[in-house]
Amino acid sequence: MSNKPLISIIIPVYNKARYIKKCLNSLLNQSFTNFEIVIVNDGSTDNSGMLLETYAAEDSRIVY
């Protein structure tokens, strides 16, 4: 059996530090866990990048 995720969720981010925590926490707290979250940061100038790096370091399902 493969360990590949069944679903990939792609999230584009540009200066959304205000909202990204709520978005990621909502996804990570689902009962279904066989997924990956691919985050594409398009050069944010706010705090988004630092927040995303923290989430990616804490959960292996997040690809940043």
BELQUIKA-V689340 format. One record per residue. N is the residue number from 1. RES is the residue in one small letter. PHI is phi in whole degrees, 0 to 359 (none if undefined). Layout:
n,res,phi
N,RES,PHI
N,RES,PHI
This chain:
n,res,phi
1,m,none
2,s,278
3,n,267
4,k,293
5,p,293
6,l,285
7,i,231
8,s,246
9,i,251
10,i,253
11,i,238
12,p,279
13,v,229
14,y,213
15,n,53
16,k,238
17,a,304
18,r,296
19,y,247
20,i,295
21,k,299
22,k,298
23,c,298
24,l,292
25,n,299
26,s,298
27,l,292
28,l,289
29,n,268
30,q,290
31,s,287
32,f,280
33,t,239
34,n,273
35,f,214
36,e,235
37,i,245
38,v,257
39,i,252
40,v,246
41,n,264
42,d,265
43,g,76
44,s,305
45,t,253
46,d,260
47,n,278
48,s,304
49,g,302
50,m,295
51,l,297
52,l,294
53,e,299
54,t,296
55,y,299
56,a,296
57,a,290
58,e,270
59,d,222
60,s,290
61,r,283
62,i,262
63,v,249
64,y,242
